[in-house]
Amino acid sequence: MNVGTMVIRAYAWHAIVPGIIVEEEIDIHTTNDERESFEMCHFVVQWSDGTQTREMYEELDTFLDNPHIENMINKKEVESGHR
C-alpha cells in the first residue's frame, strides 16, 4: 500500500466507508538495548465521511481487492445496465 491507495477498513465497522491513504509514517521503537529496536508502519487515512485515522497495514484492505466491494460494484452495474 502506498500514499494514494484507496482502502476500506479490514475490521468490523458500522458501514463500508472508503478512504485514501494520505501519509505513511514509520515509527522506530527501541528499548534500553538498541539491538531490540523495531520499526512500525502506520498509514494516515482520510475517510470519505470526513474523519482521519492512523491505521496499521493489517487494519486495511485495498478497495478493489475486497470481494464484498467487488460484489457490490458488480451488483450496481447489473442493476443500472452498465456491464
PDB file of N, CA, C and O in Angstrom:
ATOM      1  N   MET A   1       0.844  -1.175   0.000  1.00  0.00           N
ATOM      2  CA  MET A   1       0.000   0.000   0.000  1.00  0.00           C
ATOM      3  C   MET A   1       0.886   1.232   0.000  1.00  0.00           C
ATOM      4  O   MET A   1       1.939   1.273   0.636  1.00  0.00           O
ATOM      5  N   ASN A   2       0.429   2.223  -0.727  1.00  0.00           N
ATOM      6  CA  ASN A   2       1.176   3.473  -0.855  1.00  0.00           C
ATOM      7  C   ASN A   2       0.246   4.656  -0.629  1.00  0.00           C
ATOM      8  O   ASN A   2      -0.974   4.500  -0.574  1.00  0.00           O
ATOM      9  N   VAL A   3       0.832   5.833  -0.501  1.00  0.00           N
ATOM     10  CA  VAL A   3       0.039   7.054  -0.471  1.00  0.00           C
ATOM     11  C   VAL A   3      -0.756   7.104  -1.774  1.00  0.00           C
ATOM     12  O   VAL A   3      -0.207   6.891  -2.855  1.00  0.00           O
ATOM     13  N   GLY A   4      -2.036   7.384  -1.663  1.00  0.00           N
ATOM     14  CA  GLY A   4      -2.912   7.435  -2.829  1.00  0.00           C
ATOM     15  C   GLY A   4      -3.746   6.179  -3.042  1.00  0.00           C
ATOM     16  O   GLY A   4      -4.649   6.176  -3.879  1.00  0.00           O
ATOM     17  N   THR A   5      -3.457   5.102  -2.293  1.00  0.00           N
ATOM     18  CA  THR A   5      -4.213   3.862  -2.428  1.00  0.00           C
ATOM     19  C   THR A   5      -5.584   4.028  -1.777  1.00  0.00           C
ATOM     20  O   THR A   5      -5.690   4.528  -0.657  1.00  0.00           O
ATOM     21  N   MET A   6      -6.633   3.607  -2.487  1.00  0.00           N
ATOM     22  CA  MET A   6      -7.985   3.645  -1.941  1.00  0.00           C
ATOM     23  C   MET A   6      -8.194   2.398  -1.095  1.00  0.00           C
ATOM     24  O   MET A   6      -7.898   1.288  -1.539  1.00  0.00           O
ATOM     25  N   VAL A   7      -8.704   2.576   0.129  1.00  0.00           N
ATOM     26  CA  VAL A   7      -8.818   1.476   1.089  1.00  0.00           C
ATOM     27  C   VAL A   7     -10.172   1.487   1.786  1.00  0.00           C
ATOM     28  O   VAL A   7     -10.923   2.461   1.724  1.00  0.00           O
ATOM     29  N   ILE A   8     -10.459   0.364   2.454  1.00  0.00           N
ATOM     30  CA  ILE A   8     -11.560   0.263   3.407  1.00  0.00           C
ATOM     31  C   ILE A   8     -10.996  -0.395   4.656  1.00  0.00           C
ATOM     32  O   ILE A   8      -9.887  -0.929   4.640  1.00  0.00           O
ATOM     33  N   ARG A   9     -11.760  -0.354   5.732  1.00  0.00           N
ATOM     34  CA  ARG A   9     -11.313  -0.998   6.964  1.00  0.00           C
ATOM     35  C   ARG A   9     -11.420  -2.515   6.818  1.00  0.00           C
ATOM     36  O   ARG A   9     -12.401  -3.016   6.269  1.00  0.00           O
ATOM     37  N   ALA A  10     -10.430  -3.239   7.300  1.00  0.00           N
ATOM     38  CA  ALA A  10     -10.423  -4.701   7.228  1.00  0.00           C
ATOM     39  C   ALA A  10     -11.133  -5.309   8.432  1.00  0.00           C
ATOM     40  O   ALA A  10     -11.329  -6.523   8.487  1.00  0.00           O
ATOM     41  N   TYR A  11     -11.510  -4.492   9.376  1.00  0.00           N
ATOM     42  CA  TYR A  11     -12.167  -4.978  10.585  1.00  0.00           C
ATOM     43  C   TYR A  11     -13.633  -4.533  10.581  1.00  0.00           C
ATOM     44  O   TYR A  11     -14.042  -3.708   9.765  1.00  0.00           O
ATOM     45  N   ALA A  12     -14.407  -5.091  11.500  1.00  0.00           N
ATOM     46  CA  ALA A  12     -15.835  -4.776  11.571  1.00  0.00           C
ATOM     47  C   ALA A  12     -16.041  -3.285  11.842  1.00  0.00           C
ATOM     48  O   ALA A  12     -15.427  -2.708  12.740  1.00  0.00           O
ATOM     49  N   TRP A  13     -16.911  -2.685  11.050  1.00  0.00           N
ATOM     50  CA  TRP A  13     -17.231  -1.269  11.183  1.00  0.00           C
ATOM     51  C   TRP A  13     -18.703  -1.119  10.850  1.00  0.00           C
ATOM     52  O   TRP A  13     -19.271  -1.988  10.188  1.00  0.00           O
ATOM     53  N   HIS A  14     -19.321  -0.067  11.280  1.00  0.00           N
ATOM     54  CA  HIS A  14     -20.762   0.085  11.086  1.00  0.00           C
ATOM     55  C   HIS A  14     -21.160   0.283   9.621  1.00  0.00           C
ATOM     56  O   HIS A  14     -22.332   0.127   9.276  1.00  0.00           O
ATOM     57  N   ALA A  15     -20.220   0.618   8.774  1.00  0.00           N
ATOM     58  CA  ALA A  15     -20.511   0.811   7.347  1.00  0.00           C
ATOM     59  C   ALA A  15     -19.228   0.617   6.552  1.00  0.00           C
ATOM     60  O   ALA A  15     -18.129   0.665   7.106  1.00  0.00           O
ATOM     61  N   ILE A  16     -19.376   0.401   5.264  1.00  0.00           N
ATOM     62  CA  ILE A  16     -18.203   0.348   4.385  1.00  0.00           C
ATOM     63  C   ILE A  16     -17.921   1.777   3.943  1.00  0.00           C
ATOM     64  O   ILE A  16     -18.630   2.334   3.105  1.00  0.00           O
ATOM     65  N   VAL A  17     -16.880   2.355   4.517  1.00  0.00           N
ATOM     66  CA  VAL A  17     -16.518   3.747   4.250  1.00  0.00           C
ATOM     67  C   VAL A  17     -15.193   3.750   3.507  1.00  0.00           C
ATOM     68  O   VAL A  17     -14.174   3.369   4.082  1.00  0.00           O
ATOM     69  N   PRO A  18     -15.173   4.169   2.244  1.00  0.00           N
ATOM     70  CA  PRO A  18     -13.904   4.212   1.519  1.00  0.00           C
ATOM     71  C   PRO A  18     -13.033   5.364   2.012  1.00  0.00           C
ATOM     72  O   PRO A  18     -13.520   6.387   2.494  1.00  0.00           O
ATOM     73  N   GLY A  19     -11.735   5.156   1.873  1.00  0.00           N
ATOM     74  CA  GLY A  19     -10.789   6.191   2.254  1.00  0.00           C
ATOM     75  C   GLY A  19      -9.570   6.133   1.354  1.00  0.00           C
ATOM     76  O   GLY A  19      -9.428   5.231   0.529  1.00  0.00           O
ATOM     77  N   ILE A  20      -8.703   7.103   1.525  1.00  0.00           N
ATOM     78  CA  ILE A  20      -7.475   7.153   0.728  1.00  0.00           C
ATOM     79  C   ILE A  20      -6.303   7.399   1.675  1.00  0.00           C
ATOM     80  O   ILE A  20      -6.378   8.229   2.580  1.00  0.00           O
ATOM     81  N   ILE A  21      -5.221   6.661   1.445  1.00  0.00           N
ATOM     82  CA  ILE A  21      -4.016   6.841   2.261  1.00  0.00           C
ATOM     83  C   ILE A  21      -3.373   8.169   1.874  1.00  0.00           C
ATOM     84  O   ILE A  21      -3.048   8.397   0.709  1.00  0.00           O
ATOM     85  N   VAL A  22      -3.194   9.042   2.867  1.00  0.00           N
ATOM     86  CA  VAL A  22      -2.620  10.355   2.596  1.00  0.00           C
ATOM     87  C   VAL A  22      -1.201  10.511   3.139  1.00  0.00           C
ATOM     88  O   VAL A  22      -0.496  11.453   2.778  1.00  0.00           O
ATOM     89  N   GLU A  23      -0.780   9.581   4.011  1.00  0.00           N
ATOM     90  CA  GLU A  23       0.571   9.672   4.568  1.00  0.00           C
ATOM     91  C   GLU A  23       0.991   8.317   5.123  1.00  0.00           C
ATOM     92  O   GLU A  23       0.170   7.554   5.632  1.00  0.00           O
ATOM     93  N   GLU A  24       2.281   8.037   5.014  1.00  0.00           N
ATOM     94  CA  GLU A  24       2.856   6.830   5.604  1.00  0.00           C
ATOM     95  C   GLU A  24       3.821   7.274   6.689  1.00  0.00           C
ATOM     96  O   GLU A  24       4.668   8.136   6.455  1.00  0.00           O
ATOM     97  N   GLU A  25       3.699   6.692   7.873  1.00  0.00           N
ATOM     98  CA  GLU A  25       4.556   7.046   8.998  1.00  0.00           C
ATOM     99  C   GLU A  25       5.312   5.815   9.479  1.00  0.00           C
ATOM    100  O   GLU A  25       4.720   4.752   9.665  1.00  0.00           O
ATOM    101  N   ILE A  26       6.603   5.958   9.679  1.00  0.00           N
ATOM    102  CA  ILE A  26       7.431   4.881  10.216  1.00  0.00           C
ATOM    103  C   ILE A  26       7.906   5.314  11.595  1.00  0.00           C
ATOM    104  O   ILE A  26       8.591   6.327  11.739  1.00  0.00           O
ATOM    105  N   ASP A  27       7.537   4.540  12.601  1.00  0.00           N
ATOM    106  CA  ASP A  27       7.970   4.810  13.977  1.00  0.00           C
ATOM    107  C   ASP A  27       9.036   3.795  14.349  1.00  0.00           C
ATOM    108  O   ASP A  27       8.873   2.601  14.094  1.00  0.00           O
ATOM    109  N   ILE A  28      10.129   4.258  14.952  1.00  0.00           N
ATOM    110  CA  ILE A  28      11.184   3.364  15.419  1.00  0.00           C
ATOM    111  C   ILE A  28      11.057   3.247  16.930  1.00  0.00           C
ATOM    112  O   ILE A  28      11.148   4.239  17.654  1.00  0.00           O
ATOM    113  N   HIS A  29      10.846   2.031  17.390  1.00  0.00           N
ATOM    114  CA  HIS A  29      10.697   1.757  18.817  1.00  0.00           C
ATOM    115  C   HIS A  29      11.970   1.075  19.315  1.00  0.00           C
ATOM    116  O   HIS A  29      12.443   0.109  18.717  1.00  0.00           O
ATOM    117  N   THR A  30      12.514   1.585  20.410  1.00  0.00           N
ATOM    118  CA  THR A  30      13.723   0.985  20.979  1.00  0.00           C
ATOM    119  C   THR A  30      13.512   0.743  22.469  1.00  0.00           C
ATOM    120  O   THR A  30      12.680   1.378  23.116  1.00  0.00           O
ATOM    121  N   THR A  31      14.284  -0.184  22.981  1.00  0.00           N
ATOM    122  CA  THR A  31      14.323  -0.430  24.423  1.00  0.00           C
ATOM    123  C   THR A  31      15.671   0.082  24.911  1.00  0.00           C
ATOM    124  O   THR A  31      16.362   0.788  24.175  1.00  0.00           O
ATOM    125  N   ASN A  32      16.048  -0.250  26.101  1.00  0.00           N
ATOM    126  CA  ASN A  32      17.355   0.164  26.615  1.00  0.00           C
ATOM    127  C   ASN A  32      18.476  -0.458  25.803  1.00  0.00           C
ATOM    128  O   ASN A  32      19.564   0.109  25.701  1.00  0.00           O
ATOM    129  N   ASP A  33      18.216  -1.615  25.229  1.00  0.00           N
ATOM    130  CA  ASP A  33      19.204  -2.306  24.405  1.00  0.00           C
ATOM    131  C   ASP A  33      18.875  -2.036  22.943  1.00  0.00           C
ATOM    132  O   ASP A  33      17.854  -2.512  22.447  1.00  0.00           O
ATOM    133  N   GLU A  34      19.716  -1.287  22.247  1.00  0.00           N
ATOM    134  CA  GLU A  34      19.437  -0.892  20.858  1.00  0.00           C
ATOM    135  C   GLU A  34      19.253  -2.080  19.921  1.00  0.00           C
ATOM    136  O   GLU A  34      18.666  -1.939  18.848  1.00  0.00           O
ATOM    137  N   ARG A  35      19.749  -3.248  20.318  1.00  0.00           N
ATOM    138  CA  ARG A  35      19.585  -4.429  19.474  1.00  0.00           C
ATOM    139  C   ARG A  35      18.129  -4.880  19.420  1.00  0.00           C
ATOM    140  O   ARG A  35      17.761  -5.693  18.573  1.00  0.00           O
ATOM    141  N   GLU A  36      17.319  -4.364  20.302  1.00  0.00           N
ATOM    142  CA  GLU A  36      15.919  -4.744  20.355  1.00  0.00           C
ATOM    143  C   GLU A  36      15.008  -3.671  19.764  1.00  0.00           C
ATOM    144  O   GLU A  36      13.850  -3.556  20.166  1.00  0.00           O
ATOM    145  N   SER A  37      15.504  -2.903  18.837  1.00  0.00           N
ATOM    146  CA  SER A  37      14.667  -1.885  18.210  1.00  0.00           C
ATOM    147  C   SER A  37      13.908  -2.481  17.026  1.00  0.00           C
ATOM    148  O   SER A  37      14.342  -3.462  16.422  1.00  0.00           O
ATOM    149  N   PHE A  38      12.778  -1.876  16.710  1.00  0.00           N
ATOM    150  CA  PHE A  38      11.990  -2.322  15.571  1.00  0.00           C
ATOM    151  C   PHE A  38      11.222  -1.134  14.992  1.00  0.00           C
ATOM    152  O   PHE A  38      11.019  -0.117  15.656  1.00  0.00           O
ATOM    153  N   GLU A  39      10.806  -1.293  13.746  1.00  0.00           N
ATOM    154  CA  GLU A  39      10.038  -0.257  13.072  1.00  0.00           C
ATOM    155  C   GLU A  39       8.575  -0.663  13.003  1.00  0.00           C
ATOM    156  O   GLU A  39       8.253  -1.843  12.863  1.00  0.00           O
ATOM    157  N   MET A  40       7.705   0.313  13.100  1.00  0.00           N
ATOM    158  CA  MET A  40       6.280   0.093  12.939  1.00  0.00           C
ATOM    159  C   MET A  40       5.764   1.077  11.907  1.00  0.00           C
ATOM    160  O   MET A  40       6.020   2.278  11.991  1.00  0.00           O
ATOM    161  N   CYS A  41       5.033   0.554  10.931  1.00  0.00           N
ATOM    162  CA  CYS A  41       4.496   1.398   9.869  1.00  0.00           C
ATOM    163  C   CYS A  41       3.010   1.649  10.116  1.00  0.00           C
ATOM    164  O   CYS A  41       2.249   0.722  10.391  1.00  0.00           O
ATOM    165  N   HIS A  42       2.617   2.894  10.014  1.00  0.00           N
ATOM    166  CA  HIS A  42       1.207   3.286  10.099  1.00  0.00           C
ATOM    167  C   HIS A  42       0.851   4.110   8.870  1.00  0.00           C
ATOM    168  O   HIS A  42       1.705   4.775   8.283  1.00  0.00           O
ATOM    169  N   PHE A  43      -0.401   4.057   8.498  1.00  0.00           N
ATOM    170  CA  PHE A  43      -0.898   4.862   7.389  1.00  0.00           C
ATOM    171  C   PHE A  43      -1.949   5.826   7.924  1.00  0.00           C
ATOM    172  O   PHE A  43      -2.829   5.438   8.692  1.00  0.00           O
ATOM    173  N   VAL A  44      -1.850   7.073   7.515  1.00  0.00           N
ATOM    174  CA  VAL A  44      -2.879   8.053   7.835  1.00  0.00           C
ATOM    175  C   VAL A  44      -3.891   7.985   6.699  1.00  0.00           C
ATOM    176  O   VAL A  44      -3.548   8.156   5.529  1.00  0.00           O
ATOM    177  N   VAL A  45      -5.156   7.728   7.069  1.00  0.00           N
ATOM    178  CA  VAL A  45      -6.206   7.557   6.067  1.00  0.00           C
ATOM    179  C   VAL A  45      -7.230   8.676   6.220  1.00  0.00           C
ATOM    180  O   VAL A  45      -7.727   8.943   7.314  1.00  0.00           O
ATOM    181  N   GLN A  46      -7.531   9.318   5.102  1.00  0.00           N
ATOM    182  CA  GLN A  46      -8.617  10.296   5.053  1.00  0.00           C
ATOM    183  C   GLN A  46      -9.851   9.559   4.563  1.00  0.00           C
ATOM    184  O   GLN A  46      -9.893   9.107   3.419  1.00  0.00           O
ATOM    185  N   TRP A  47     -10.856   9.435   5.423  1.00  0.00           N
ATOM    186  CA  TRP A  47     -12.066   8.693   5.091  1.00  0.00           C
ATOM    187  C   TRP A  47     -13.089   9.598   4.425  1.00  0.00           C
ATOM    188  O   TRP A  47     -13.094  10.809   4.645  1.00  0.00           O
ATOM    189  N   SER A  48     -13.952   9.009   3.614  1.00  0.00           N
ATOM    190  CA  SER A  48     -14.945   9.786   2.879  1.00  0.00           C
ATOM    191  C   SER A  48     -16.004  10.408   3.785  1.00  0.00           C
ATOM    192  O   SER A  48     -16.756  11.277   3.343  1.00  0.00           O
ATOM    193  N   ASP A  49     -16.077   9.980   5.041  1.00  0.00           N
ATOM    194  CA  ASP A  49     -17.025  10.595   5.975  1.00  0.00           C
ATOM    195  C   ASP A  49     -16.421  11.823   6.666  1.00  0.00           C
ATOM    196  O   ASP A  49     -17.046  12.416   7.545  1.00  0.00           O
ATOM    197  N   GLY A  50     -15.207  12.197   6.263  1.00  0.00           N
ATOM    198  CA  GLY A  50     -14.560  13.398   6.793  1.00  0.00           C
ATOM    199  C   GLY A  50     -13.598  13.144   7.937  1.00  0.00           C
ATOM    200  O   GLY A  50     -12.897  14.061   8.366  1.00  0.00           O
ATOM    201  N   THR A  51     -13.550  11.929   8.438  1.00  0.00           N
ATOM    202  CA  THR A  51     -12.632  11.621   9.539  1.00  0.00           C
ATOM    203  C   THR A  51     -11.264  11.213   9.004  1.00  0.00           C
ATOM    204  O   THR A  51     -11.117  10.852   7.837  1.00  0.00           O
ATOM    205  N   GLN A  52     -10.284  11.278   9.869  1.00  0.00           N
ATOM    206  CA  GLN A  52      -8.925  10.866   9.517  1.00  0.00           C
ATOM    207  C   GLN A  52      -8.406  10.005  10.669  1.00  0.00           C
ATOM    208  O   GLN A  52      -8.511  10.387  11.835  1.00  0.00           O
ATOM    209  N   THR A  53      -7.845   8.840  10.333  1.00  0.00           N
ATOM    210  CA  THR A  53      -7.325   7.939  11.356  1.00  0.00           C
ATOM    211  C   THR A  53      -5.947   7.440  10.985  1.00  0.00           C
ATOM    212  O   THR A  53      -5.504   7.571   9.844  1.00  0.00           O
ATOM    213  N   ARG A  54      -5.288   6.872  11.954  1.00  0.00           N
ATOM    214  CA  ARG A  54      -3.966   6.262  11.785  1.00  0.00           C
ATOM    215  C   ARG A  54      -4.157   4.755  11.897  1.00  0.00           C
ATOM    216  O   ARG A  54      -4.569   4.264  12.949  1.00  0.00           O
ATOM    217  N   GLU A  55      -3.868   4.017  10.837  1.00  0.00           N
ATOM    218  CA  GLU A  55      -4.154   2.585  10.783  1.00  0.00           C
ATOM    219  C   GLU A  55      -2.885   1.796  10.477  1.00  0.00           C
ATOM    220  O   GLU A  55      -1.976   2.292   9.812  1.00  0.00           O
ATOM    221  N   MET A  56      -2.837   0.560  10.970  1.00  0.00           N
ATOM    222  CA  MET A  56      -1.760  -0.349  10.616  1.00  0.00           C
ATOM    223  C   MET A  56      -2.122  -1.054   9.306  1.00  0.00           C
ATOM    224  O   MET A  56      -3.288  -1.079   8.912  1.00  0.00           O
ATOM    225  N   TYR A  57      -1.131  -1.620   8.645  1.00  0.00           N
ATOM    226  CA  TYR A  57      -1.335  -2.346   7.390  1.00  0.00           C
ATOM    227  C   TYR A  57      -2.421  -3.411   7.542  1.00  0.00           C
ATOM    228  O   TYR A  57      -3.276  -3.568   6.671  1.00  0.00           O
ATOM    229  N   GLU A  58      -2.378  -4.135   8.653  1.00  0.00           N
ATOM    230  CA  GLU A  58      -3.312  -5.238   8.886  1.00  0.00           C
ATOM    231  C   GLU A  58      -4.752  -4.768   9.062  1.00  0.00           C
ATOM    232  O   GLU A  58      -5.682  -5.568   8.951  1.00  0.00           O
ATOM    233  N   GLU A  59      -4.945  -3.485   9.334  1.00  0.00           N
ATOM    234  CA  GLU A  59      -6.282  -2.952   9.561  1.00  0.00           C
ATOM    235  C   GLU A  59      -6.952  -2.461   8.283  1.00  0.00           C
ATOM    236  O   GLU A  59      -8.098  -2.012   8.310  1.00  0.00           O
ATOM    237  N   LEU A  60      -6.238  -2.546   7.164  1.00  0.00           N
ATOM    238  CA  LEU A  60      -6.756  -2.010   5.908  1.00  0.00           C
ATOM    239  C   LEU A  60      -6.829  -3.063   4.819  1.00  0.00           C
ATOM    240  O   LEU A  60      -5.997  -3.968   4.759  1.00  0.00           O
ATOM    241  N   ASP A  61      -7.821  -2.942   3.966  1.00  0.00           N
ATOM    242  CA  ASP A  61      -7.929  -3.712   2.730  1.00  0.00           C
ATOM    243  C   ASP A  61      -7.928  -2.721   1.587  1.00  0.00           C
ATOM    244  O   ASP A  61      -8.520  -1.647   1.684  1.00  0.00           O
ATOM    245  N   THR A  62      -7.260  -3.085   0.500  1.00  0.00           N
ATOM    246  CA  THR A  62      -7.351  -2.210  -0.662  1.00  0.00           C
ATOM    247  C   THR A  62      -8.769  -2.289  -1.193  1.00  0.00           C
ATOM    248  O   THR A  62      -9.400  -3.345  -1.154  1.00  0.00           O
ATOM    249  N   PHE A  63      -9.249  -1.200  -1.674  1.00  0.00           N
ATOM    250  CA  PHE A  63     -10.652  -1.046  -2.049  1.00  0.00           C
ATOM    251  C   PHE A  63     -11.117  -2.100  -3.049  1.00  0.00           C
ATOM    252  O   PHE A  63     -12.146  -2.738  -2.825  1.00  0.00           O
ATOM    253  N   LEU A  64     -10.406  -2.295  -4.120  1.00  0.00           N
ATOM    254  CA  LEU A  64     -10.875  -3.193  -5.172  1.00  0.00           C
ATOM    255  C   LEU A  64     -10.447  -4.635  -4.974  1.00  0.00           C
ATOM    256  O   LEU A  64     -10.892  -5.505  -5.724  1.00  0.00           O
ATOM    257  N   ASP A  65      -9.601  -4.923  -3.994  1.00  0.00           N
ATOM    258  CA  ASP A  65      -9.213  -6.307  -3.722  1.00  0.00           C
ATOM    259  C   ASP A  65     -10.143  -6.971  -2.717  1.00  0.00           C
ATOM    260  O   ASP A  65      -9.952  -8.137  -2.374  1.00  0.00           O
ATOM    261  N   ASN A  66     -11.135  -6.250  -2.248  1.00  0.00           N
ATOM    262  CA  ASN A  66     -12.071  -6.793  -1.271  1.00  0.00           C
ATOM    263  C   ASN A  66     -13.263  -7.405  -2.003  1.00  0.00           C
ATOM    264  O   ASN A  66     -13.938  -6.702  -2.756  1.00  0.00           O
ATOM    265  N   PRO A  67     -13.541  -8.695  -1.805  1.00  0.00           N
ATOM    266  CA  PRO A  67     -14.625  -9.346  -2.550  1.00  0.00           C
ATOM    267  C   PRO A  67     -15.992  -8.729  -2.291  1.00  0.00           C
ATOM    268  O   PRO A  67     -16.842  -8.746  -3.181  1.00  0.00           O
ATOM    269  N   HIS A  68     -16.231  -8.182  -1.098  1.00  0.00           N
ATOM    270  CA  HIS A  68     -17.526  -7.560  -0.808  1.00  0.00           C
ATOM    271  C   HIS A  68     -17.730  -6.313  -1.668  1.00  0.00           C
ATOM    272  O   HIS A  68     -18.823  -6.083  -2.186  1.00  0.00           O
ATOM    273  N   ILE A  69     -16.683  -5.515  -1.817  1.00  0.00           N
ATOM    274  CA  ILE A  69     -16.774  -4.312  -2.639  1.00  0.00           C
ATOM    275  C   ILE A  69     -16.960  -4.695  -4.099  1.00  0.00           C
ATOM    276  O   ILE A  69     -17.790  -4.115  -4.798  1.00  0.00           O
ATOM    277  N   GLU A  70     -16.190  -5.667  -4.554  1.00  0.00           N
ATOM    278  CA  GLU A  70     -16.304  -6.117  -5.940  1.00  0.00           C
ATOM    279  C   GLU A  70     -17.727  -6.607  -6.229  1.00  0.00           C
ATOM    280  O   GLU A  70     -18.282  -6.296  -7.283  1.00  0.00           O
ATOM    281  N   ASN A  71     -18.318  -7.367  -5.305  1.00  0.00           N
ATOM    282  CA  ASN A  71     -19.693  -7.843  -5.483  1.00  0.00           C
ATOM    283  C   ASN A  71     -20.680  -6.681  -5.528  1.00  0.00           C
ATOM    284  O   ASN A  71     -21.619  -6.688  -6.324  1.00  0.00           O
ATOM    285  N   MET A  72     -20.467  -5.678  -4.668  1.00  0.00           N
ATOM    286  CA  MET A  72     -21.354  -4.516  -4.661  1.00  0.00           C
ATOM    287  C   MET A  72     -21.263  -3.752  -5.975  1.00  0.00           C
ATOM    288  O   MET A  72     -22.283  -3.323  -6.515  1.00  0.00           O
ATOM    289  N   ILE A  73     -20.040  -3.577  -6.498  1.00  0.00           N
ATOM    290  CA  ILE A  73     -19.855  -2.873  -7.766  1.00  0.00           C
ATOM    291  C   ILE A  73     -20.525  -3.646  -8.893  1.00  0.00           C
ATOM    292  O   ILE A  73     -21.227  -3.063  -9.720  1.00  0.00           O
ATOM    293  N   ASN A  74     -20.310  -4.958  -8.926  1.00  0.00           N
ATOM    294  CA  ASN A  74     -20.934  -5.780  -9.968  1.00  0.00           C
ATOM    295  C   ASN A  74     -22.452  -5.718  -9.885  1.00  0.00           C
ATOM    296  O   ASN A  74     -23.122  -5.632 -10.914  1.00  0.00           O
ATOM    297  N   LYS A  75     -23.001  -5.761  -8.685  1.00  0.00           N
ATOM    298  CA  LYS A  75     -24.458  -5.696  -8.497  1.00  0.00           C
ATOM    299  C   LYS A  75     -24.997  -4.371  -9.007  1.00  0.00           C
ATOM    300  O   LYS A  75     -26.018  -4.345  -9.694  1.00  0.00           O
ATOM    301  N   LYS A  76     -24.327  -3.269  -8.683  1.00  0.00           N
ATOM    302  CA  LYS A  76     -24.760  -1.947  -9.137  1.00  0.00           C
ATOM    303  C   LYS A  76     -24.707  -1.846 -10.655  1.00  0.00           C
ATOM    304  O   LYS A  76     -25.602  -1.268 -11.273  1.00  0.00           O
ATOM    305  N   GLU A  77     -23.642  -2.416 -11.270  1.00  0.00           N
ATOM    306  CA  GLU A  77     -23.514  -2.373 -12.722  1.00  0.00           C
ATOM    307  C   GLU A  77     -24.644  -3.151 -13.384  1.00  0.00           C
ATOM    308  O   GLU A  77     -25.189  -2.709 -14.395  1.00  0.00           O
ATOM    309  N   VAL A  78     -24.996  -4.291 -12.832  1.00  0.00           N
ATOM    310  CA  VAL A  78     -26.079  -5.099 -13.394  1.00  0.00           C
ATOM    311  C   VAL A  78     -27.405  -4.378 -13.250  1.00  0.00           C
ATOM    312  O   VAL A  78     -28.200  -4.349 -14.190  1.00  0.00           O
ATOM    313  N   GLU A  79     -27.657  -3.789 -12.074  1.00  0.00           N
ATOM    314  CA  GLU A  79     -28.900  -3.061 -11.835  1.00  0.00           C
ATOM    315  C   GLU A  79     -29.052  -1.857 -12.755  1.00  0.00           C
ATOM    316  O   GLU A  79     -30.159  -1.540 -13.193  1.00  0.00           O
ATOM    317  N   SER A  80     -27.936  -1.185 -13.049  1.00  0.00           N
ATOM    318  CA  SER A  80     -28.000   0.006 -13.891  1.00  0.00           C
ATOM    319  C   SER A  80     -27.845  -0.316 -15.377  1.00  0.00           C
ATOM    320  O   SER A  80     -27.995   0.565 -16.224  1.00  0.00           O
ATOM    321  N   GLY A  81     -27.543  -1.583 -15.695  1.00  0.00           N
ATOM    322  CA  GLY A  81     -27.384  -1.969 -17.082  1.00  0.00           C
ATOM    323  C   GLY A  81     -26.034  -1.619 -17.686  1.00  0.00           C
ATOM    324  O   GLY A  81     -25.876  -1.667 -18.906  1.00  0.00           O
ATOM    325  N   HIS A  82     -25.059  -1.268 -16.858  1.00  0.00           N
ATOM    326  CA  HIS A  82     -23.704  -0.908 -17.321  1.00  0.00           C
ATOM    327  C   HIS A  82     -22.754  -2.064 -17.097  1.00  0.00           C
ATOM    328  O   HIS A  82     -22.043  -2.085 -16.093  1.00  0.00           O
ATOM    329  N   ARG A  83     -22.723  -2.998 -17.979  1.00  0.00           N
ATOM    330  CA  ARG A  83     -21.803  -4.108 -17.824  1.00  0.00           C
ATOM    331  C   ARG A  83     -21.144  -4.414 -19.124  1.00  0.00           C
ATOM    332  O   ARG A  83     -20.324  -5.329 -19.200  1.00  0.00           O
TER     333      ARG A  83
END
